[in-house]
Amino acid sequence: MDGVGFLPINYRWVLIIAVLVHLICLFWGKYSSLNVQSYFNLQNPYWQTIIVRPVQRGQEIKLDTKNITGPISTGDDSASRQQLQPGQTLVDRYNIQAVIGIGGMGSVYRARDLHFPNVVKLVAVKEMINLAPDPLIRQTIVQNFEREANLLATLDHASIPRIYDYFSVDNKSYLVLEFVHGKDLEAVINDTPGFLPEHQIINWAIQLCDVLSFLHAHKPDPIIFRDMKPSNVMIDHNGDVILVDFGIAKTFQTGQKGTMIGTEGYSPPEQYRGEATQLADIYSLGATLHHALTRRDPRLEPPFSFAERPVRRINAAVSSEFEAVINTSLMYNPAERFPSTDAMKDALMAVARKTGALSRIAPAMTAKINAIKPLWSFKCEDEIRGSALLYQGAIYIGCYDNNLYALSAADGEFQWKYPTDGGIVSRPAVYDGNLFFGSEDQRLHVVSTRSGKVVWTYFTEGKIRSSPRIAEGHAFIGSDDQTLHAVNLNSGRASWKFVTDDPIHSTPHVANELVYVGTEGGMMHAIDFRGGLKWRFQAKRAITSSPITNKQALFFASVDGTLYALDAKNGWAIWRFRLDKGSVSSPALAEEFLFIGAADGCIYCVDVRSSKEIWRFRTDNQVSSSPTIYKDSLYCGSVDGFLYCLEYRSGRLRWKFQSEGPITGSPLVFDDIVYIGSADHQVYALFA
């Protein structure tokens, strides 16, 4: 039955009249700004009302996209009849375990990746069954599915599921994605008796702003998600958000219109006209937050009627500041909303600080310790207090058993060890296939990475706890002999020595044609490449922390409990930030944030421009480790024996791994693997 023949007789005339009316509109649209394409789209609310819904005989079609981890449908549709069964294996790799969702064009499965036989790696397999009879439609469906795969492949963010594979088998296409342990926000709302707490929703809102900002900053063109709603937001087992279902996300080009697509109730007015910019995602995020706070589903309310349902009238526990943020995001006129998701995040952070929610966000997030298992571990003969180096597939790390170890980065297999006559806390540096590191035997050792044999050594007159910095053909390293040594890389002899008044444990930093280094007497020195003093700055106590620079400023901490920012050119103080206790941790930079640990057990995030505290995360003992930034995460150890992974913008705990001893070295992160040593004598490799 084709054409209108299948319609009930009373609806045929409705359709005929509607077509005639809209043919007139089409002729008029040639001479006006009417978006005819979006007007004739079957997802237009007008067509939904007069044609599609009556045709479905009471089965309302919502403007919805399917959640990859949505509830299992019980309908007897074609997808369910062609489902893969548990135990089946796709392309000799993905062993199907269960159906976790059914969409309009296929199912979503939980599967095990058999390429990792020694561990259980779960993946989500999203299936698309292409049964369209028209070849052009079939091709379009496949292209859209491929577009989703290609889009996800370009995105690398903690709140976006990773894509592992894409392939087709007969008339089916498959997308293999990271498996998310958790449930969607809509289920969380429905399963929670009463209202969710404000600080929890602020936490999720900040994370959603982060991931949307990431999409909107995509190069060469921004990506507009276009379908922000609770069912497309997964809450994983750590309480973090994962944005799922990128089937209708698209790159944005100024002035380009498209069809109305999204979800009725969450989509802004301009999206009905085929216009979707970054501001559309802000509106949809506001609608999602309104739903989460009030438990009122906007799909069941008149369109654009949020102003008639103020948040605080329904949920009096919500602060007026948070309500104001949501109201701004839901403005009918796009120009009156937040100009960007970054601006919306700033407003949310201000609310969190004012209401005290920020202090509850990070500590309240507790990860499951037992969920983090090492990929491999290697046991040395004594404590590991220093940090590792990765070079050409091998991990190099010193130990207090006087040996430098070379291990395979892939599986931790022992390759060789080089003995010295003292403990090693110095982090190795590499140049031209040779390793440079200091030892408490008072020597700078140079060892071949290939053979582990000594190339040459350089003697100082004190123990070396500093790590070498290689630049300008020299290895710069401090010693307990109170001297900064500039050692020629070719000859192994000192080109010059700069004598200070105290031992040097700080690792030199080279920038602006200067060498910056601190001493245990609290003096920060800036030395030129000829060994001449450029300037110096006196702190109140020891500077064991190794300095870093951005374009203009030099940052370091002191045991006097202060984080300093100095003008890198002249040493004048720009600002000071007071820590609760002293610090031997070295700072790390990301964007406009500065991160550092302290003896008070906290990891701090400080704004480099204003010196204001953004957040702090408390561990159970002092933090001597230095933070490492990788992608959007911060990794740092603590004397409490844990390695912590935090979301660096908010300080939320993502996970923590427990060793059996203090962790004082800095984590090394490469290719999504974290390498860390512990005083329990072990070197660990963990998934980042």
URRA-V245680 format. One record per backbone hydrogen bond with DSSP energy under -0.5 kcal/mol. CO is the residue of the C=O (numbers start at 1). NH is the residue of the N-H. E is the energy in kcal/mol with one decimal. If there is no record, write none. Layout:
# URRA-V245680
CO_NH_E, CO_NH_E
This chain:
# URRA-V245680
2_5_-1.4, 4_7_-1.6, 8_11_-1.7, 8_12_-1.1, 9_13_-1.0, 11_15_-2.4, 12_16_-2.7, 13_17_-2.7, 14_18_-2.4, 15_19_-2.5, 16_20_-2.3, 17_21_-2.6, 18_22_-2.3, 19_23_-1.9, 20_24_-1.7, 21_25_-1.7, 22_26_-2.1, 23_27_-2.2, 24_28_-2.4, 25_29_-2.5, 26_30_-0.9, 27_30_-0.7, 28_31_-1.6, 29_32_-1.2, 34_36_-1.4, 35_39_-1.7, 36_40_-2.2, 37_41_-0.6, 41_44_-2.3, 44_48_-2.4, 45_49_-1.9, 46_50_-2.2, 47_51_-2.2, 47_52_-2.0, 48_53_-2.0, 51_55_-2.4, 52_56_-1.8, 53_58_-1.1, 54_57_-1.8, 56_59_-1.2, 58_60_-1.0, 60_62_-0.8, 62_64_-2.1, 67_70_-1.8, 71_102_-0.8, 75_77_-1.5, 77_81_-1.5, 78_82_-1.1, 79_82_-0.7, 80_83_-1.1, 85_88_-2.4, 88_96_-3.1, 90_93_-3.0, 90_94_-2.1, 93_95_-0.8, 93_114_-3.1, 94_90_-2.7, 94_96_-0.7, 95_112_-2.3, 96_87_-2.9, 98_100_-0.5, 98_110_-2.8, 101_108_-3.0, 103_106_-0.6, 105_129_-4.1, 106_103_-3.5, 107_127_-2.8, 108_100_-2.9, 108_101_-1.3, 109_111_-0.5, 109_125_-2.6, 110_97_-3.2, 110_98_-1.6, 111_123_-2.8, 112_95_-2.5, 112_114_-0.8, 113_116_-1.3, 116_119_-1.0, 119_121_-1.0, 120_122_-0.7, 121_113_-2.8, 122_179_-0.8, 123_111_-2.6, 123_125_-0.5, 124_126_-0.7, 124_177_-3.5, 125_109_-2.4, 125_127_-0.5, 126_175_-2.5, 128_130_-0.6, 128_173_-2.3, 129_131_-1.0, 134_138_-2.6, 135_139_-2.4, 136_140_-2.2, 137_141_-2.6, 138_142_-2.2, 139_143_-2.4, 140_144_-2.4, 141_145_-2.1, 142_146_-2.7, 143_147_-2.3, 144_148_-1.9, 145_149_-2.0, 146_150_-3.0, 147_151_-2.6, 148_152_-2.5, 149_153_-1.9, 150_154_-0.8, 151_154_-1.0, 152_155_-1.3, 157_160_-1.9, 159_243_-3.5, 162_178_-2.5, 165_176_-2.7, 167_174_-3.3, 169_172_-2.1, 171_130_-2.6, 172_169_-3.0, 173_128_-2.5, 174_167_-1.9, 175_126_-3.3, 175_177_-0.6, 176_164_-3.2, 176_165_-1.3, 177_124_-2.9, 179_181_-0.6, 180_182_-0.8, 181_237_-1.3, 183_235_-2.7, 184_188_-2.1, 185_189_-2.8, 186_190_-2.4, 187_191_-2.4, 188_192_-0.9, 189_192_-0.6, 191_193_-0.6, 197_201_-1.7, 198_202_-2.7, 199_203_-1.9, 200_204_-2.0, 201_205_-2.8, 202_206_-2.6, 203_207_-1.8, 204_208_-2.5, 205_209_-2.4, 206_210_-2.0, 207_211_-2.2, 208_212_-2.4, 209_213_-2.6, 210_214_-2.0, 211_215_-2.0, 212_216_-2.9, 213_217_-1.5, 215_218_-1.5, 215_223_-2.4, 222_224_-0.5, 222_252_-2.8, 223_225_-0.6, 224_250_-2.0, 229_232_-1.6, 230_185_-1.2, 230_186_-0.7, 230_233_-1.6, 232_234_-0.6, 232_244_-2.4, 233_185_-2.9, 234_236_-0.6, 234_242_-2.4, 235_183_-1.5, 236_239_-2.1, 240_236_-2.8, 242_234_-3.2, 242_244_-0.6, 243_161_-0.7, 246_249_-0.5, 250_224_-3.1, 253_256_-2.1, 259_261_-0.6, 263_266_-1.7, 263_267_-1.6, 268_271_-1.0, 268_272_-0.8, 269_272_-1.1, 269_273_-0.6, 270_273_-0.7, 270_275_-2.3, 271_274_-1.3, 274_258_-2.5, 274_276_-0.6, 277_280_-1.4, 277_281_-0.9, 278_282_-1.3, 279_283_-1.8, 280_284_-2.3, 281_285_-2.3, 282_286_-2.3, 283_287_-2.5, 284_288_-2.1, 285_289_-2.5, 286_290_-2.5, 287_291_-2.2, 288_292_-2.3, 289_293_-2.3, 290_294_-2.2, 291_295_-2.5, 292_196_-0.6, 295_297_-0.7, 296_298_-0.5, 297_300_-1.8, 298_301_-1.1, 302_305_-1.0, 305_308_-1.3, 306_309_-2.0, 310_313_-0.5, 310_314_-1.1, 311_314_-0.8, 311_315_-3.3, 315_318_-1.5, 319_323_-2.1, 320_324_-2.0, 321_325_-1.6, 322_326_-2.0, 323_327_-2.7, 324_328_-2.1, 325_329_-1.9, 326_330_-1.2, 328_331_-1.2, 332_334_-0.6, 333_336_-1.9, 334_337_-1.6, 340_344_-1.7, 341_345_-2.5, 342_346_-2.4, 343_347_-1.9, 344_348_-2.2, 345_349_-2.9, 346_350_-2.1, 347_351_-2.0, 348_352_-2.6, 349_353_-2.3, 350_354_-2.3, 351_355_-2.7, 352_356_-0.8, 352_357_-0.7, 352_358_-2.1, 356_360_-0.5, 357_360_-0.9, 357_361_-1.4, 358_362_-1.0, 359_363_-0.5, 360_364_-1.2, 361_365_-0.8, 362_365_-1.0, 362_653_-0.6, 364_366_-1.1, 365_367_-0.5, 367_369_-0.8, 368_371_-1.0, 369_372_-1.7, 371_373_-0.7, 376_685_-2.2, 378_380_-0.5, 378_683_-2.6, 383_385_-0.6, 383_400_-2.9, 389_396_-3.0, 391_394_-1.2, 393_409_-2.3, 394_391_-2.5, 395_407_-2.6, 396_389_-2.2, 397_405_-2.9, 399_402_-1.2, 399_424_-1.3, 402_420_-2.5, 403_399_-1.5, 403_405_-0.5, 404_418_-2.6, 405_397_-1.8, 406_415_-2.7, 406_416_-1.3, 407_395_-3.2, 408_412_-2.4, 413_408_-2.5, 416_406_-2.7, 418_404_-2.5, 423_425_-0.6, 423_440_-2.4, 429_436_-3.1, 431_434_-1.8, 433_449_-2.4, 434_431_-2.4, 435_447_-2.1, 436_429_-2.4, 437_445_-3.1, 438_426_-0.5, 439_442_-1.4, 439_464_-1.6, 442_460_-2.9, 443_439_-1.3, 443_445_-0.6, 444_458_-2.4, 445_437_-1.8, 446_455_-3.6, 446_456_-1.2, 447_435_-3.6, 448_452_-2.0, 453_448_-2.7, 456_446_-1.9, 458_444_-3.1, 463_465_-0.6, 463_480_-2.5, 467_508_-0.5, 469_471_-0.5, 469_476_-3.1, 471_474_-1.8, 473_489_-2.2, 474_471_-2.3, 474_476_-0.6, 475_477_-0.5, 475_487_-2.5, 476_469_-2.2, 477_485_-2.8, 478_466_-0.6, 479_482_-1.2, 479_504_-1.8, 482_500_-3.7, 483_479_-1.0, 483_485_-0.6, 484_498_-2.7, 485_477_-2.0, 485_487_-0.7, 486_495_-3.2, 486_496_-1.1, 487_475_-2.6, 488_492_-1.9, 493_488_-3.1, 496_486_-2.3, 497_499_-0.6, 498_484_-3.0, 503_505_-0.6, 503_520_-2.8, 509_511_-0.5, 509_516_-3.4, 511_514_-1.8, 513_529_-0.6, 514_511_-2.1, 514_516_-0.5, 515_527_-2.6, 516_509_-2.5, 517_525_-2.8, 518_506_-0.6, 519_522_-1.7, 519_543_-2.8, 522_539_-3.9, 523_519_-1.2, 523_525_-0.5, 524_537_-2.5, 525_517_-1.8, 526_534_-3.6, 526_535_-1.2, 527_515_-3.2, 528_531_-2.0, 532_528_-2.9, 535_526_-2.6, 537_524_-3.3, 537_539_-0.6, 542_544_-0.6, 542_559_-2.7, 548_555_-3.1, 552_568_-2.7, 553_550_-1.8, 554_566_-2.7, 555_548_-1.9, 556_564_-3.1, 558_561_-1.6, 558_583_-1.4, 561_579_-2.8, 562_558_-1.5, 562_564_-0.6, 563_577_-2.7, 564_556_-1.5, 565_574_-3.5, 565_575_-1.5, 566_554_-2.8, 566_568_-0.5, 567_571_-2.8, 572_567_-3.2, 575_565_-2.0, 577_563_-3.0, 577_579_-0.6, 582_599_-3.1, 586_627_-0.5, 588_595_-2.8, 590_593_-2.6, 592_608_-2.3, 593_590_-2.1, 594_606_-2.7, 595_588_-2.1, 596_604_-3.4, 598_601_-1.6, 598_623_-2.5, 601_619_-3.8, 602_598_-1.4, 602_604_-0.5, 603_617_-2.6, 604_596_-1.6, 605_614_-3.1, 605_615_-1.2, 606_594_-2.5, 607_611_-2.3, 612_607_-2.7, 615_605_-2.4, 617_603_-2.7, 622_624_-0.7, 622_639_-2.5, 626_667_-0.5, 628_635_-2.8, 630_633_-2.3, 632_648_-1.5, 633_630_-2.5, 634_646_-2.9, 635_628_-2.4, 636_644_-3.1, 638_641_-1.8, 638_663_-2.0, 641_659_-3.2, 642_638_-1.3, 642_644_-0.5, 643_657_-2.5, 644_636_-1.9, 644_646_-0.5, 645_654_-3.3, 645_655_-1.4, 646_634_-3.0, 646_648_-0.7, 647_650_-0.9, 647_651_-3.1, 647_652_-0.6, 652_647_-2.5, 655_645_-2.6, 657_643_-2.7, 657_659_-0.6, 662_664_-0.6, 662_679_-2.6, 666_388_-0.6, 668_675_-3.5, 670_673_-1.5, 672_688_-2.9, 673_670_-2.5, 674_686_-2.6, 675_668_-2.5, 676_684_-3.2, 678_384_-1.3, 678_681_-1.3, 681_380_-3.7, 682_678_-1.8, 683_378_-2.1, 684_676_-2.0, 685_375_-3.2, 685_376_-1.1, 686_674_-3.3
